[in-house]
C-alpha cells in the first residue's frame, strides 16, 4: 500500500506559506485603496458671493478670503512626492500640461497673493497658503504642509492612487493618439 502523506504535507506547506505571505500584503492593499483629493484656490481681495473666508496654519492661523472655485485639482496632477528638506519635509506636486499652464497663469495674475491648498486625506484640512512671489513656469508646486510626516505620506499616497485611477479612465477605452 502506498501512502500519499508526503504529497499531502507538501500541499499543506504551500497552503500555509500562501496564507502567511498573504497576511503581509494586507497593509499594502489597504494603502492602494487610500484616496486623497487636492484643491488649490486663489486668494481674492474682496468678500462676496464668490469667495469664502478660511483659516490656514493651525499653530499661527492666517485668515484669507479665497475664490470658491479651485484653480487646480487632482485632475491636473501627474504625481506627488514627500521630500526631505533641511529642518523638515515638503510636498512636491507635479502638474500635467494643462495644470502647468493654469499654474503659470495663476502665479502671474496673483502675484503678491496666496494660493490656498486644501486636501481631504481622511482628514479635510487646509495644508498651506504659499505666497506667490513671481511666475512659476516649472509645472511643479513645492510647499511645506501644516501636517505631520505620516499625514503627508498618507495624503501623497492617496493623491497618487487617485491620479493613477483618473489617468486609466482617461485612456479608456482607447489610449490617446500620438501625433506624428
Backbone as JSON Lines, residues from 0, in Angstrom:
{"i":0,"aa":"X","n":[0.82,-1.17,0.0],"ca":[0.0,0.0,0.0],"c":[0.88,1.25,0.0]}
{"i":1,"aa":"X","n":[0.55,2.2,-0.84],"ca":[1.33,3.43,-0.9],"c":[0.63,4.51,-0.08]}
{"i":2,"aa":"X","n":[1.44,5.33,0.54],"ca":[0.91,6.43,1.33],"c":[1.13,7.74,0.57]}
{"i":3,"aa":"X","n":[0.18,8.61,0.63],"ca":[0.28,9.91,-0.02],"c":[0.57,11.01,0.98]}
{"i":4,"aa":"X","n":[1.07,10.64,2.15],"ca":[1.36,11.63,3.2],"c":[2.4,12.65,2.76]}
{"i":5,"aa":"X","n":[3.52,12.29,2.11],"ca":[4.49,13.32,1.7],"c":[3.89,14.32,0.72]}
{"i":6,"aa":"X","n":[3.04,13.86,-0.21],"ca":[2.41,14.75,-1.16],"c":[1.44,15.69,-0.45]}
{"i":7,"aa":"X","n":[0.65,15.15,0.49],"ca":[-0.29,15.95,1.25],"c":[0.46,17.0,2.09]}
{"i":8,"aa":"X","n":[1.55,16.61,2.74],"ca":[2.33,17.54,3.56],"c":[2.9,18.67,2.7]}
{"i":9,"aa":"X","n":[3.31,18.36,1.48],"ca":[3.82,19.39,0.58],"c":[2.76,20.41,0.24]}
{"i":10,"aa":"X","n":[1.54,19.94,-0.07],"ca":[0.43,20.86,-0.38],"c":[0.06,21.67,0.86]}
{"i":11,"aa":"X","n":[0.07,21.05,2.02],"ca":[-0.25,21.75,3.26],"c":[0.77,22.86,3.52]}
{"i":12,"aa":"X","n":[2.05,22.56,3.28],"ca":[3.11,23.55,3.49],"c":[2.93,24.73,2.52]}
{"i":13,"aa":"X","n":[2.57,24.47,1.25],"ca":[2.34,25.54,0.28],"c":[1.15,26.4,0.69]}
{"i":14,"aa":"X","n":[0.1,25.77,1.22],"ca":[-1.06,26.5,1.67],"c":[-0.7,27.42,2.83]}
{"i":15,"aa":"X","n":[0.05,26.92,3.78],"ca":[0.46,27.73,4.94],"c":[1.33,28.89,4.47]}
{"i":16,"aa":"X","n":[2.28,28.65,3.56],"ca":[3.13,29.72,3.05],"c":[2.32,30.78,2.32]}
{"i":17,"aa":"X","n":[1.33,30.35,1.55],"ca":[0.48,31.3,0.83],"c":[-0.31,32.16,1.81]}
{"i":18,"aa":"X","n":[-0.82,31.57,2.86],"ca":[-1.57,32.33,3.85],"c":[-0.69,33.32,4.59]}
{"i":19,"aa":"X","n":[0.51,32.9,4.96],"ca":[1.44,33.79,5.67],"c":[1.86,34.93,4.77]}
{"i":20,"aa":"X","n":[2.16,34.64,3.51],"ca":[2.57,35.68,2.57],"c":[1.41,36.64,2.3]}
{"i":21,"aa":"X","n":[0.2,36.14,2.26],"ca":[-0.98,36.97,2.03],"c":[-1.23,37.95,3.15]}
{"i":22,"aa":"X","n":[-0.91,37.59,4.38],"ca":[-1.13,38.47,5.52],"c":[-0.25,39.7,5.43]}
{"i":23,"aa":"X","n":[0.94,39.56,4.87],"ca":[1.85,40.68,4.76],"c":[1.41,41.71,3.74]}
{"i":24,"aa":"X","n":[0.57,41.33,2.8],"ca":[0.16,42.25,1.75],"c":[-1.14,42.98,2.09]}
{"i":25,"aa":"X","n":[-1.76,42.66,3.21],"ca":[-3.0,43.33,3.59],"c":[-2.76,44.83,3.75]}
{"i":26,"aa":"X","n":[-1.69,45.23,4.41],"ca":[-1.38,46.65,4.59],"c":[-1.12,47.31,3.24]}
{"i":27,"aa":"X","n":[-0.44,46.59,2.36],"ca":[-0.16,47.14,1.03],"c":[-1.45,47.34,0.24]}
{"i":28,"aa":"X","n":[-2.35,46.37,0.31],"ca":[-3.64,46.51,-0.37],"c":[-4.43,47.67,0.19]}
{"i":29,"aa":"X","n":[-4.36,47.85,1.5],"ca":[-5.06,48.95,2.14],"c":[-4.5,50.29,1.67]}
{"i":30,"aa":"X","n":[-3.18,50.38,1.52],"ca":[-2.55,51.61,1.05],"c":[-2.97,51.93,-0.38]}
{"i":31,"aa":"X","n":[-3.18,50.9,-1.2],"ca":[-3.59,51.12,-2.58],"c":[-5.03,51.62,-2.67]}
{"i":32,"aa":"X","n":[-5.81,51.43,-1.59],"ca":[-7.2,51.87,-1.57],"c":[-7.33,53.29,-1.01]}
{"i":33,"aa":"X","n":[-6.26,53.83,-0.42],"ca":[-6.32,55.17,0.14],"c":[-6.59,56.19,-0.97]}
{"i":34,"aa":"X","n":[-7.38,57.21,-0.62],"ca":[-7.72,58.25,-1.59],"c":[-7.56,59.61,-0.94]}
{"i":35,"aa":"X","n":[-7.06,60.54,-1.73],"ca":[-6.93,61.94,-1.29],"c":[-7.29,62.83,-2.46]}
{"i":36,"aa":"X","n":[-7.78,64.01,-2.15],"ca":[-8.01,64.97,-3.21],"c":[-7.11,66.18,-2.99]}
{"i":37,"aa":"X","n":[-7.12,67.08,-3.93],"ca":[-6.3,68.29,-3.85],"c":[-7.09,69.43,-4.47]}
{"i":38,"aa":"X","n":[-7.15,70.55,-3.78],"ca":[-7.82,71.75,-4.29],"c":[-6.89,72.94,-4.03]}
{"i":39,"aa":"X","n":[-6.6,73.69,-5.07],"ca":[-5.77,74.88,-4.93],"c":[-6.63,76.07,-5.34]}
{"i":40,"aa":"X","n":[-6.79,77.0,-4.39],"ca":[-7.64,78.17,-4.57],"c":[-6.79,79.44,-4.54]}
{"i":41,"aa":"X","n":[-7.19,80.43,-5.3],"ca":[-6.51,81.72,-5.29],"c":[-7.13,82.63,-4.23]}
{"i":42,"aa":"X","n":[-6.26,83.41,-3.59],"ca":[-6.74,84.42,-2.64],"c":[-7.41,85.53,-3.45]}
{"i":43,"aa":"X","n":[-8.47,86.06,-2.88],"ca":[-9.18,87.16,-3.52],"c":[-9.21,88.35,-2.58]}
{"i":44,"aa":"X","n":[-9.27,89.52,-3.15],"ca":[-9.23,90.73,-2.33],"c":[-10.54,91.04,-1.63]}
{"i":45,"aa":"X","n":[-11.63,90.74,-2.25],"ca":[-12.92,91.15,-1.7],"c":[-13.69,90.02,-1.07]}
{"i":46,"aa":"X","n":[-14.73,90.42,-0.37],"ca":[-15.66,89.45,0.19],"c":[-16.92,89.52,-0.66]}
{"i":47,"aa":"X","n":[-17.49,88.39,-0.9],"ca":[-18.7,88.39,-1.72],"c":[-19.2,86.98,-1.9]}
{"i":48,"aa":"X","n":[-20.12,86.83,-2.84],"ca":[-20.73,85.55,-3.08],"c":[-19.8,84.52,-3.69]}
{"i":49,"aa":"X","n":[-18.72,84.98,-4.32],"ca":[-17.81,84.05,-4.99],"c":[-16.57,83.73,-4.14]}
{"i":50,"aa":"X","n":[-16.54,84.22,-2.9],"ca":[-15.38,83.98,-2.05],"c":[-15.79,83.37,-0.72]}
{"i":51,"aa":"X","n":[-14.81,82.77,-0.06],"ca":[-15.01,82.18,1.26],"c":[-13.85,82.58,2.15]}
{"i":52,"aa":"X","n":[-14.13,82.74,3.44],"ca":[-13.08,83.03,4.42],"c":[-12.58,81.72,4.98]}
{"i":53,"aa":"X","n":[-11.25,81.57,5.04],"ca":[-10.65,80.35,5.58],"c":[-9.55,80.72,6.57]}
{"i":54,"aa":"X","n":[-9.15,79.73,7.34],"ca":[-8.04,79.87,8.26],"c":[-7.02,78.79,7.94]}
{"i":55,"aa":"X","n":[-5.79,79.19,7.69],"ca":[-4.72,78.26,7.33],"c":[-3.66,78.32,8.41]}
{"i":56,"aa":"X","n":[-2.97,77.23,8.65],"ca":[-1.9,77.05,9.62],"c":[-2.47,77.07,11.03]}
{"i":57,"aa":"X","n":[-2.59,75.9,11.6],"ca":[-3.25,75.74,12.89],"c":[-2.48,76.4,14.04]}
{"i":58,"aa":"X","n":[-1.15,76.35,14.02],"ca":[-0.38,76.89,15.15],"c":[-0.38,78.41,15.17]}
{"i":59,"aa":"X","n":[-0.42,79.06,14.03],"ca":[-0.47,80.52,13.93],"c":[-1.42,80.87,12.78]}
{"i":60,"aa":"X","n":[-2.73,80.85,13.05],"ca":[-3.72,80.99,11.98],"c":[-3.56,82.25,11.13]}
{"i":61,"aa":"X","n":[-3.69,82.04,9.83],"ca":[-3.7,83.12,8.85],"c":[-5.08,83.1,8.21]}
{"i":62,"aa":"X","n":[-5.77,84.24,8.25],"ca":[-7.11,84.33,7.68],"c":[-7.02,84.85,6.25]}
{"i":63,"aa":"X","n":[-7.68,84.16,5.34],"ca":[-7.66,84.53,3.93],"c":[-9.07,84.47,3.36]}
{"i":64,"aa":"X","n":[-9.33,85.3,2.36],"ca":[-10.53,85.17,1.54],"c":[-10.08,84.53,0.24]}
{"i":65,"aa":"X","n":[-10.73,83.44,-0.13],"ca":[-10.34,82.72,-1.34],"c":[-11.52,82.58,-2.29]}
{"i":66,"aa":"X","n":[-11.21,82.38,-3.55],"ca":[-12.24,82.09,-4.53],"c":[-12.81,80.71,-4.24]}
{"i":67,"aa":"X","n":[-14.1,80.57,-4.33],"ca":[-14.73,79.28,-4.02],"c":[-14.35,78.18,-5.0]}
{"i":68,"aa":"X","n":[-14.22,78.53,-6.26],"ca":[-13.87,77.54,-7.28],"c":[-12.35,77.35,-7.3]}
{"i":69,"aa":"X","n":[-11.89,76.1,-7.23],"ca":[-10.44,75.87,-7.26],"c":[-9.86,76.13,-8.64]}
{"i":70,"aa":"X","n":[-8.61,76.59,-8.65],"ca":[-7.88,76.75,-9.91],"c":[-7.43,75.4,-10.44]}
{"i":71,"aa":"X","n":[-6.93,74.58,-9.52],"ca":[-6.36,73.28,-9.86],"c":[-6.9,72.22,-8.91]}
{"i":72,"aa":"X","n":[-6.97,70.98,-9.4],"ca":[-7.36,69.87,-8.54],"c":[-6.63,68.61,-8.99]}
{"i":73,"aa":"X","n":[-7.02,67.45,-8.47],"ca":[-6.3,66.2,-8.76],"c":[-6.35,65.82,-10.23]}
{"i":74,"aa":"X","n":[-7.3,66.36,-10.99],"ca":[-7.36,66.07,-12.42],"c":[-6.17,66.68,-13.18]}
{"i":75,"aa":"X","n":[-5.54,67.69,-12.59],"ca":[-4.41,68.37,-13.22],"c":[-3.06,67.85,-12.75]}
{"i":76,"aa":"X","n":[-3.06,66.82,-11.89],"ca":[-1.82,66.34,-11.26],"c":[-1.27,65.13,-12.01]}
{"i":77,"aa":"X","n":[0.04,65.11,-12.18],"ca":[0.73,63.92,-12.72],"c":[1.23,63.05,-11.58]}
{"i":78,"aa":"X","n":[1.65,63.66,-10.49],"ca":[2.16,62.89,-9.36],"c":[2.58,63.81,-8.23]}
{"i":79,"aa":"X","n":[2.8,63.2,-7.08],"ca":[3.21,63.96,-5.89],"c":[4.23,63.15,-5.11]}
{"i":80,"aa":"X","n":[5.1,63.86,-4.4],"ca":[6.1,63.21,-3.55],"c":[6.26,64.0,-2.27]}
{"i":81,"aa":"X","n":[6.72,63.3,-1.23],"ca":[7.14,63.95,0.01],"c":[8.65,63.9,-0.01]}
{"i":82,"aa":"X","n":[9.29,65.05,0.16],"ca":[10.75,65.11,0.09],"c":[11.32,65.71,1.36]}
{"i":83,"aa":"X","n":[12.46,65.15,1.75],"ca":[13.17,65.67,2.92],"c":[13.82,66.99,2.57]}
{"i":84,"aa":"X","n":[13.81,67.9,3.53],"ca":[14.5,69.16,3.39],"c":[15.1,69.5,4.74]}
{"i":85,"aa":"X","n":[16.12,70.3,4.74],"ca":[16.76,70.67,6.0],"c":[15.71,71.2,6.97]}
{"i":86,"aa":"X","n":[15.6,70.57,8.11],"ca":[14.65,71.0,9.12],"c":[13.24,70.46,8.95]}
{"i":87,"aa":"X","n":[13.0,69.59,8.01],"ca":[11.66,69.06,7.84],"c":[11.44,68.39,6.51]}
{"i":88,"aa":"X","n":[10.28,68.62,5.94],"ca":[9.91,67.98,4.68],"c":[8.99,68.91,3.91]}
{"i":89,"aa":"X","n":[8.87,68.64,2.62],"ca":[7.98,69.4,1.74],"c":[7.19,68.42,0.89]}
{"i":90,"aa":"X","n":[6.1,68.9,0.33],"ca":[5.34,68.13,-0.65],"c":[5.57,68.78,-2.0]}
{"i":91,"aa":"X","n":[5.9,67.95,-2.98],"ca":[6.09,68.43,-4.36],"c":[4.97,67.86,-5.22]}
{"i":92,"aa":"X","n":[4.22,68.75,-5.87],"ca":[3.14,68.37,-6.76],"c":[3.58,68.67,-8.19]}
{"i":93,"aa":"X","n":[3.55,67.67,-9.04],"ca":[3.89,67.84,-10.46],"c":[2.59,67.84,-11.24]}
{"i":94,"aa":"X","n":[2.38,68.89,-12.04],"ca":[1.15,69.04,-12.8],"c":[1.33,68.59,-14.25]}
{"i":95,"aa":"X","n":[0.22,68.19,-14.87],"ca":[0.24,67.84,-16.29],"c":[0.33,69.13,-17.1]}
{"i":96,"aa":"X","n":[0.28,69.01,-18.42],"ca":[0.46,70.18,-19.27],"c":[-0.58,71.26,-19.0]}
{"i":97,"aa":"X","n":[-1.84,70.88,-18.93],"ca":[-2.89,71.86,-18.67],"c":[-2.71,72.49,-17.28]}
{"i":98,"aa":"X","n":[-2.4,71.67,-16.29],"ca":[-2.18,72.17,-14.94],"c":[-0.99,73.12,-14.87]}
{"i":99,"aa":"X","n":[0.05,72.83,-15.63],"ca":[1.24,73.7,-15.68],"c":[0.87,75.07,-16.24]}
{"i":100,"aa":"X","n":[0.04,75.08,-17.29],"ca":[-0.4,76.35,-17.87],"c":[-1.24,77.15,-16.88]}
{"i":101,"aa":"X","n":[-2.15,76.45,-16.2],"ca":[-3.01,77.13,-15.22],"c":[-2.17,77.68,-14.08]}
{"i":102,"aa":"X","n":[-1.2,76.89,-13.6],"ca":[-0.33,77.34,-12.51],"c":[0.47,78.56,-12.95]}
{"i":103,"aa":"X","n":[1.01,78.52,-14.15],"ca":[1.8,79.65,-14.64],"c":[0.95,80.92,-14.7]}
{"i":104,"aa":"X","n":[-0.23,80.79,-15.27],"ca":[-1.13,81.95,-15.37],"c":[-1.53,82.46,-13.99]}
{"i":105,"aa":"X","n":[-1.86,81.52,-13.1],"ca":[-2.3,81.9,-11.75],"c":[-1.2,82.63,-10.98]}
{"i":106,"aa":"X","n":[0.05,82.22,-11.18],"ca":[1.14,82.88,-10.46],"c":[1.46,84.25,-11.05]}
{"i":107,"aa":"X","n":[1.15,84.47,-12.31],"ca":[1.33,85.8,-12.91],"c":[0.22,86.73,-12.42]}
{"i":108,"aa":"X","n":[-1.01,86.26,-12.49],"ca":[-2.17,87.08,-12.13],"c":[-2.25,87.36,-10.63]}
{"i":109,"aa":"X","n":[-1.82,86.41,-9.8],"ca":[-1.99,86.53,-8.35],"c":[-0.7,86.86,-7.61]}
{"i":110,"aa":"X","n":[0.23,87.52,-8.26],"ca":[1.48,87.89,-7.6],"c":[1.19,88.76,-6.38]}
{"i":111,"aa":"X","n":[1.82,88.4,-5.26],"ca":[1.59,89.12,-4.01],"c":[0.42,88.57,-3.19]}
{"i":112,"aa":"X","n":[-0.25,87.56,-3.72],"ca":[-1.36,86.91,-3.01],"c":[-0.97,85.48,-2.69]}
{"i":113,"aa":"X","n":[-1.84,84.8,-1.97],"ca":[-1.59,83.41,-1.59],"c":[-2.38,82.45,-2.48]}
{"i":114,"aa":"X","n":[-1.86,81.25,-2.62],"ca":[-2.6,80.14,-3.2],"c":[-2.88,79.17,-2.05]}
{"i":115,"aa":"X","n":[-4.13,78.98,-1.71],"ca":[-4.52,78.13,-0.58],"c":[-4.66,76.68,-1.05]}
{"i":116,"aa":"X","n":[-4.03,75.76,-0.33],"ca":[-4.0,74.35,-0.72],"c":[-4.8,73.54,0.29]}
{"i":117,"aa":"X","n":[-5.8,72.83,-0.2],"ca":[-6.69,72.03,0.65],"c":[-6.63,70.57,0.2]}
{"i":118,"aa":"X","n":[-6.73,69.65,1.15],"ca":[-6.8,68.23,0.82],"c":[-7.67,67.51,1.83]}
{"i":119,"aa":"X","n":[-8.36,66.51,1.35],"ca":[-9.09,65.59,2.22],"c":[-8.42,64.23,2.06]}
{"i":120,"aa":"X","n":[-7.66,63.82,3.08],"ca":[-6.93,62.56,3.07],"c":[-7.38,61.7,4.24]}
{"i":121,"aa":"X","n":[-8.67,61.74,4.5],"ca":[-9.22,61.1,5.69],"c":[-9.53,62.18,6.71]}
{"i":122,"aa":"X","n":[-8.79,63.26,6.65],"ca":[-9.0,64.47,7.42],"c":[-8.98,65.62,6.43]}
{"i":123,"aa":"X","n":[-10.04,66.4,6.38],"ca":[-10.08,67.54,5.47],"c":[-9.39,68.72,6.15]}
{"i":124,"aa":"X","n":[-8.41,69.3,5.44],"ca":[-7.62,70.35,6.07],"c":[-7.0,71.27,5.03]}
{"i":125,"aa":"X","n":[-6.86,72.55,5.41],"ca":[-6.06,73.49,4.64],"c":[-4.62,73.22,5.01]}
{"i":126,"aa":"X","n":[-3.82,72.83,4.03],"ca":[-2.44,72.41,4.29],"c":[-1.44,73.55,4.23]}
{"i":127,"aa":"X","n":[-1.66,74.51,3.37],"ca":[-0.7,75.59,3.21],"c":[-1.32,76.72,2.42]}
{"i":128,"aa":"X","n":[-0.64,77.87,2.45],"ca":[-1.05,79.02,1.65],"c":[0.22,79.78,1.25]}
{"i":129,"aa":"X","n":[0.99,79.21,0.33],"ca":[2.22,79.89,-0.07],"c":[1.94,81.21,-0.78]}
{"i":130,"aa":"X","n":[2.8,82.18,-0.51],"ca":[2.71,83.48,-1.13],"c":[3.3,83.41,-2.53]}
{"i":131,"aa":"X","n":[2.59,83.96,-3.49],"ca":[3.08,83.97,-4.87],"c":[4.04,85.16,-5.0]}
{"i":132,"aa":"X","n":[5.3,84.85,-5.27],"ca":[6.31,85.91,-5.41],"c":[6.67,86.19,-6.86]}
{"i":133,"aa":"X","n":[6.28,85.3,-7.75],"ca":[6.59,85.51,-9.17],"c":[6.03,84.38,-10.01]}
{"i":134,"aa":"X","n":[6.31,84.46,-11.28],"ca":[5.82,83.48,-12.25],"c":[6.43,82.11,-11.99]}
{"i":135,"aa":"X","n":[5.58,81.07,-11.97],"ca":[6.04,79.69,-11.82],"c":[5.76,78.96,-13.12]}
{"i":136,"aa":"X","n":[6.8,78.76,-13.91],"ca":[6.63,78.05,-15.19],"c":[7.28,76.67,-15.15]}
{"i":137,"aa":"X","n":[7.53,76.15,-13.94],"ca":[8.17,74.84,-13.8],"c":[7.19,73.69,-13.93]}
{"i":138,"aa":"X","n":[5.9,73.96,-13.72],"ca":[4.91,72.89,-13.74],"c":[4.86,72.13,-12.43]}
{"i":139,"aa":"X","n":[5.56,72.64,-11.41],"ca":[5.58,72.0,-10.1],"c":[5.32,73.03,-9.01]}
{"i":140,"aa":"X","n":[4.7,72.56,-7.95],"ca":[4.5,73.4,-6.77],"c":[5.09,72.66,-5.58]}
{"i":141,"aa":"X","n":[5.92,73.36,-4.82],"ca":[6.55,72.79,-3.64],"c":[6.12,73.63,-2.45]}
{"i":142,"aa":"X","n":[5.64,72.96,-1.39],"ca":[5.19,73.7,-0.22],"c":[5.42,72.88,1.05]}
{"i":143,"aa":"X","n":[5.53,73.58,2.15],"ca":[5.65,72.95,3.46],"c":[4.25,72.83,4.05]}
{"i":144,"aa":"X","n":[3.75,71.61,4.23],"ca":[2.37,71.45,4.69],"c":[2.24,71.59,6.21]}
{"i":145,"aa":"X","n":[1.06,71.96,6.63],"ca":[0.71,72.03,8.05],"c":[0.15,70.67,8.47]}
{"i":146,"aa":"X","n":[1.05,69.68,8.55],"ca":[0.65,68.33,8.95],"c":[1.89,67.55,9.36]}
{"i":147,"aa":"X","n":[1.67,66.39,9.94],"ca":[2.79,65.54,10.32],"c":[3.35,64.82,9.1]}
{"i":148,"aa":"X","n":[4.52,64.23,9.25],"ca":[5.12,63.49,8.14],"c":[4.23,62.32,7.74]}
{"i":149,"aa":"X","n":[3.64,61.63,8.72],"ca":[2.77,60.5,8.44],"c":[1.53,60.95,7.66]}
{"i":150,"aa":"X","n":[0.96,62.1,8.04],"ca":[-0.2,62.63,7.32],"c":[0.19,63.03,5.9]}
{"i":151,"aa":"X","n":[1.36,63.62,5.74],"ca":[1.84,64.0,4.4],"c":[2.02,62.76,3.53]}
{"i":152,"aa":"X","n":[2.63,61.72,4.09],"ca":[2.8,60.46,3.34],"c":[1.45,59.89,2.94]}
{"i":153,"aa":"X","n":[0.5,59.91,3.85],"ca":[-0.85,59.4,3.6],"c":[-1.54,60.2,2.5]}
{"i":154,"aa":"X","n":[-1.41,61.53,2.57],"ca":[-2.03,62.41,1.58],"c":[-1.44,62.16,0.19]}
{"i":155,"aa":"X","n":[-0.13,62.07,0.11],"ca":[0.55,61.87,-1.18],"c":[0.23,60.49,-1.76]}
{"i":156,"aa":"X","n":[0.24,59.46,-0.91],"ca":[-0.12,58.11,-1.39],"c":[-1.53,58.11,-1.97]}
{"i":157,"aa":"X","n":[-2.47,58.69,-1.22],"ca":[-3.86,58.74,-1.66],"c":[-4.03,59.55,-2.93]}
{"i":158,"aa":"X","n":[-3.33,60.68,-3.03],"ca":[-3.41,61.5,-4.23],"c":[-2.86,60.75,-5.44]}
{"i":159,"aa":"X","n":[-1.72,60.08,-5.27],"ca":[-1.14,59.31,-6.38],"c":[-2.06,58.17,-6.8]}
{"i":160,"aa":"X","n":[-2.74,57.53,-5.83],"ca":[-3.71,56.47,-6.16],"c":[-4.84,57.04,-7.01]}
{"i":161,"aa":"X","n":[-5.37,58.19,-6.62],"ca":[-6.47,58.81,-7.36],"c":[-6.01,59.23,-8.75]}
{"i":162,"aa":"X","n":[-4.81,59.79,-8.84],"ca":[-4.29,60.23,-10.14],"c":[-4.13,59.04,-11.08]}
{"i":163,"aa":"X","n":[-3.59,57.92,-10.57],"ca":[-3.45,56.73,-11.41],"c":[-4.81,56.25,-11.92]}
{"i":164,"aa":"X","n":[-5.79,56.26,-11.05],"ca":[-7.13,55.83,-11.43],"c":[-7.73,56.78,-12.47]}
{"i":165,"aa":"X","n":[-7.56,58.08,-12.28],"ca":[-8.08,59.05,-13.24],"c":[-7.4,58.9,-14.6]}
{"i":166,"aa":"X","n":[-6.1,58.68,-14.61],"ca":[-5.37,58.53,-15.88],"c":[-5.79,57.27,-16.61]}
{"i":167,"aa":"X","n":[-6.07,56.19,-15.87],"ca":[-6.56,54.96,-16.51],"c":[-7.92,55.2,-17.16]}
{"i":168,"aa":"X","n":[-8.81,55.89,-16.46],"ca":[-10.14,56.18,-17.01],"c":[-10.04,57.09,-18.21]}
{"i":169,"aa":"X","n":[-9.12,58.04,-18.16],"ca":[-8.93,58.98,-19.25],"c":[-8.52,58.26,-20.53]}
{"i":170,"aa":"X","n":[-7.74,57.21,-20.41],"ca":[-7.24,56.48,-21.55],"c":[-8.16,55.33,-21.97]}
{"i":171,"aa":"X","n":[-9.27,55.14,-21.29],"ca":[-10.17,54.05,-21.63],"c":[-11.3,54.59,-22.48]}
{"i":172,"aa":"X","n":[-11.8,53.92,-23.46],"ca":[-11.44,52.6,-23.94],"c":[-10.29,52.63,-24.93]}
{"i":173,"aa":"X","n":[-9.89,53.84,-25.37],"ca":[-8.8,53.93,-26.34],"c":[-7.7,54.82,-25.76]}
{"i":174,"aa":"X","n":[-6.46,54.46,-25.93],"ca":[-5.38,55.34,-25.47],"c":[-5.35,56.61,-26.31]}
{"i":175,"aa":"X","n":[-4.73,57.64,-25.75],"ca":[-4.57,58.88,-26.51],"c":[-3.78,58.62,-27.77]}
{"i":176,"aa":"X","n":[-4.16,59.27,-28.84],"ca":[-3.41,59.09,-30.08],"c":[-2.15,59.93,-30.02]}
{"i":177,"aa":"X","n":[-1.12,59.46,-30.65],"ca":[0.14,60.17,-30.69],"c":[0.25,60.85,-32.04]}
{"i":178,"aa":"X","n":[0.43,62.17,-32.02],"ca":[0.56,62.91,-33.28],"c":[1.93,62.67,-33.87]}
{"i":179,"aa":"X","n":[2.02,62.46,-35.19],"ca":[3.31,62.22,-35.82],"c":[4.19,63.45,-35.85]}
